[in-house]
Structure formats: structure tokens, C-alpha cells
Amino acid sequence: MTATAEHEIRRALQDLADALTRAIEQQPPPTRRAERLYSLKQTSEITGLGRTTLLGEIGAARLRSIKVGRRRLVSASAIRDFIEAAEGGSP
């Protein structure tokens, strides 16, 4: 590879990096806030349901949760949706 070709490649890469940096800087900052996550013990206290019942609801996909390492966590919105669905299903 000639020195001229290498110089052109480096310049093209630098131009590309500059263009990507400008594009990223023009992006609006994310507006989504981190949502509170609750342990199963906390979720149990909030809902009044036992751990086994909560795990059954998670297994039946009626209560959304995520697993972080060995911990099972439930988001505030998942608890809210679960409670709303339960209230909607009652007479």
C-alpha cells in the first residue's frame, strides 16, 4: 500500500468518525427514566400475595418480571398492570 493510499484511508476514516460524532451529538437525550424495580418480597408486600403465588403468576405470564443474576425483579409498571388486570376481571 502506498503512503498516499494509506493517508486517504486514514482521512476517510477520520471523516467518518467526525460525521458519526456529529450525528450522535445531534440526538436528543433519552427522556425515559429508569423505572423502579421491586424484589419478590417487596412485590409481595405491595400486592398482598405470597411468594409462591407471585411465582405462579410470573410463570403463567400474568405478572411480568426480569431476572438479574439470581434475583427475580418486578417493575412498578408490571405491578400496576397486574393489579389493573385483576381489578378488570373481578365482578
N, C-alpha and C positions, 0 to 999 in steps of 0.2 A: 504494500500500500504506500502510495506516495505521501509526502508531507502535506501537499495541497489537499488531497482527498481526506486525509485524517483531520486537517483543520476544518474542512467543510462539514464533515460529520459532527465534530465537536460543536461547531457553531449551530448546526441544525438541532442538535440535542439541547443546547442551551436555549435556543429559541422556543423549543417545545416545552421545556421546563418553565420558562418565563410565562408562556401562554397558559399553562396549567395553573400556575400560581395565581395569575390574574383571575382566571375563571373561578378558582376556589375562593379567593378574596371577595368576589362579587356575589357569592352565595349568601342569602340571608341566614342569620344564625338560627339554629333549630329552636322552635318555640315549644316543643313538647317537653314537659317537665317530667322528671323521674317520678314514678308512682310508688307509693308506699307498699312494701311487701310485708306480709304477716306470716309468722310461723304457724304451724298447725295448732299449737297451744293457744296463741292469740286468736286465731280464727275460731277456735272452739269457744273461747270466751265471748267473742263478738256474736256468734250465731247461736250459742247455747247448745250446740251439738257436740257429741263426744268425738274423740279421735277416730275411732273405728267407723262411725257414721260418716265423718268427713272423708276418710279414705275410700269408703264405698261410693260416695258422691263423686269423688275425683275419678275413681275407676269407671264409673258409669258416664263420665264426661258431662255431668251436670254442674260441676264446680271446676273451673279452670285453675291450673296451678303450674308452677315451674319447679324443676329440680335444680338446685345449685349444690354441687358436690353431693353430700348425703342428705341434705336438707330439702324438704318439700315446702315451698313458699306459695302463698296465695295473695294476689294483688287486691288492692282495695276495690277496683272496678269489678273483679271477678266475684268478690263477696257481694257487692251491690247487685250485680246481675243475677246471682244465685238467689238472693233474697227476693228480688222483684219477680223472678220466675216462680218461686214458691208462693208468693202472695197472689200472683195471677192465676195459679192453679187451684187456689182454695175457693170454696163456695161463698 
